[in-house]
Amino acid sequence: MPASKRPAASIRAEFRDNFSAPIIYFDVASAHGVTNGAIQIELASRILVPHADGTVASEFLTTGRLRCSPTAANHLRNAIVKAIEMLSLPKRATTESTGEIN
């Protein structure tokens, strides 16, 4: 079976929680290339920079750099697609609490 027709491999390994792993927030992502088979993606956040004259400029600051194999990039893409799909799911109805115990 050609590589393009094979089903995507799923990750079934258990994850160990690393409480010191950073949370990376970003507003934009851009791909700048591939080096030796590693995909290179830059993540950046929009920041506001005040100037002495009272004006404020908007700039982008690098918040992270992703380097991964094509396989890892496919896993990341699939995870993002699934997360976006979750946004469109109907929200569960929540029950209101009256504060009274029966």
C-alpha positions, 0 to 999 in steps of 0.5 A: 500500500502506498505511504499516502494511502496508509491509515494514520498511526495512532498514539496509544502510549500513556503519557507521563505528566510533566508539571514543569512543561511550558504552556505556549500561547501564540497568535500566529504560526508560520512555516519557514522551511524544512531542514534535514527532514525536520519541519520548522514552524515559528510561533509568535504572539502579538504584543503592544509596545509603548513608546516615550511619545505616548504612542503604542506599536503592535509587534509580534514576539516569538514565543516558541519554535516547533521542530518535528518530523513529518509524522509528528507534524501529522499527529499535531495537525490531527490533534488540532483538527479534532480540537477545532471539531470539539468547538462545534459540538453542542454544549452540554446543558448544565443544571442550576443549583438552588443552594438547597439540600433536599 
